[in-house]
């Protein structure tokens, strides 16, 4: 018996069905593999999260920049996990532990909130919370020169120089006769505020009329006296420079004394006696030296005698030709 021949249309349909079944099987295998891989990844991530939670500690950080002197708000804070052993000391674990406290320095976004940078709750808010124990805030009037052209910023440290006129008592006590003196009276003084600003961006100069400094009670007295009877000026110093330098001050005489050149004394001139000229021999009585010197000074200067006149010349002619010239010698008789 002969096998019936399959029609071309049926052969094409059978091939399509086979391909469809193969694609379906591949899709099922790929789906199962994807599910297995996703489950494996999630299990690993969950395990890492569990391990991180076990080896981490919660830390309160700032979510935005918070200026100094401004009370902390819950919307500006959040809790993140830090690796255990790497978290800074003095951190907080809950937001409610720091809400309402005042930072002594500006906090930037992402910075952990530290206890050392927060003022005590009992100190209140604003400028009063920024003062240290026993310190006072004192405001001094400044201008473009005194305020270092506006570049002094909150948090900077400055020295205070005064130029003051001395009275009689001060000059007697200092054993100084100068009328004015310039001297550094305060050193390493923190700047709390410039004008009404407790914080600035620090990039641009701030033109203000007053600067608030943090001083001790005895320093406030010196600053008040210098502001009343003299002129003050601020000099900025590096924040890492905390050394105190003792100076004696400077007066106008001391200031200019180093600039005026010292003229050496003129060398002494030793007079050497000169021998007196010999006196001329005269028949008259010799005059005293002073008289002779006076007479010698009054004599007219010597005049050279005039040259003698030329001797006469005689020409001897022979015909029209000159034969000889003879010079006549002068004789002792009359010419």
Secondary structure by P-SEA (a helix, b strand, c coil): cccccccaaaaaaaaaaaaaaaaaaaaaaaaaaaaaaaaaaaaaaaaaaaaaaaabbbbbbbccccccccccccccccccccccccccccccccccccccccccccccccccccccccccccccccccccccccbbbbbbbbcccccccccccccbbbbbbbbccccaaaaaaacccccbbbbbcccccccccccccccccccccccccbbbbbbcaaaaaaaaaaaacbbbbbbbbbccccbbbbbccccccccccccbbbbccccbbbbbbcccccccccccccccaaaaaaaaaacccbbbbccccccbbbbbbccccccbbbbbccccccc
